[in-house]
């Protein structure tokens, strides 16, 4: 089983959207037993708050029902994850700072799996939640394609459940 965590600034928009989208994609591909998924914030500004309403509306528009409360990323979460997927350069730098530069082999920008690679801008500031959702959906699909290509034999577990 792979532990994948999504990380953004407040854990109320992008990372919970990625969390919900990824769970949907896992279900569609029959891989739910091969992944443990969660999402976190690099700041404590929104800790304990629910998904930001426009982000939740975007998920609902795409028939993704998802409930979540913001939680702060800890060093233990990074250590215990197989993949830490951040949304942009600022999130990447925050995670590198938290880890004192360790665990780089598991920390990636989510958009780096897409072709061409891209950062996922914060819709809290851009107000473009539809664009953020589409970028997240594209990047999550690309990451899952990567996982099936590079770690396919480790995902065989789902065939027996």
N, C-alpha and C positions, 0 to 999 in steps of 0.2 A: 504494500500500500504506500502511495506517495502522499506526503503532506504538502499541500500547496496553500500558501497564504498570499492574499492580495493586500497591498498597502497603498494608502494615500494620506493626505494631510489630516483630514478630520474623521475619516471612516464613516461619512454620512452620504457621500455621493458616489464617487468612482469605484472605490474598493468594494462597497457592498453591491453595486451594480455588477461588477466583475464576478463577485461571489455568486450572485443569483444566476447570472448568465452561464457561468461555468457549470454550476449544478445542473442547469437545463441541458447543456451540451453533453454532459456526462450521461444523463438519463437517455437522451436521444441516441447516443452511441453505445449504450449498454455497458458503461464503465463505472457505474456508481460505487461499486465495491472496491475499486482500485485506487480511490482517492479520498483523502480527508481534507476538507476545504474550510478555510476561515478567512476573515479579513480584519485589518487593524489600521490604526491611525499612528502617524508619527508625532502628533501633538495631542495634548490632553484637553484642548479647547472644547471639544464636543463630547467628551467621554460620558457614556451612559445615554446619549441622545439617540433617538430613532433615525432611520433613513430620512434624509431631507425630502419633504413632500414632492417636489418636482422629479427627483430621482426615482422615488417610489412610483409615481405616476407613469414614468417612462417604462419601468419594469412591468407594471400592470398593463400598459398599452400593448406590450409584447407577450401577454399572458404568462408572466413570471410572478408568481405570488411568493413573496419573500419578506420575512420579518427579521430585524436585526437591531442591535444596540451597539453604538460606537465603543470600541475598546482600544486601549493604548498598546502599541507594540512594545514587547520587552525583549531583552537579549535572549531569554529562555525560548521564546517563540521562534526567533531566528535560528537558534541552535537546533531546535526540534523539527524545523521545516526542511523539506527536500528542495523546495523552490520558494523563493520570496520574490513576488512579482510586483514591482512598483509602477506607478503611473507616469512619472516624469522625472526629470533631472533633479529637481529639488527633493523629491521623495528618496531618490537614490542616494543623494548626499546625506540626508538625515539617517538613513539606515547604515551607511558606511560609518558615520559618526557614532551611532549607537554601538556598533560592533567593533569600533576602533580598527576598522579596516580588515577585520577577519571575516571569514565565510563568504568571500567574494565569488566563490565557485557556485553558489546557490542563489545569488542576488542578481536579478535581471529586470530591465524595463519590460513590462508586458508587451508594449508595442514593438520591441526589438525582434519579436518572432514573426511579424508581418513583413511583407515585401511591397513597397519599401518600408523600412522601420519608421516609427513615429512616436512622439510623446502624446499622451492623452491629457489634453488641457482640462483644467478644473472647471466644470460647468457651474459651480457655485459662483465663480467670477465671470465666466463667459456668458452664462445664462443659456447656453446651447446644450440642453440635456439630450436632445435627439442625436446630435453629432457625437457627443460623448458615448451614448449607448452604442451607436453604430461602430465607433472605433473600438470600443471594448469588445463587442461581439466579434469583429474581425480579428482582433488580437487574441482573444480566447480561443477561437477556432484555429488560428495559426499555432498557438502554443499546444493545443491538443493534437494537432497534426504532427508537430515535432515530437510530442511524447509517444504517439503511436509509431512513428518512424524510428525513433531512437531507443525507445524502451518497450517496444511492443510485446516482447516475450514476458516482461514483468506485468503486463496487463492481462495476461491470459487467465488470471484468477477469476475474472468475471464470467468466463465461459462455464464455470463449474458451479455457479451459484444459482 
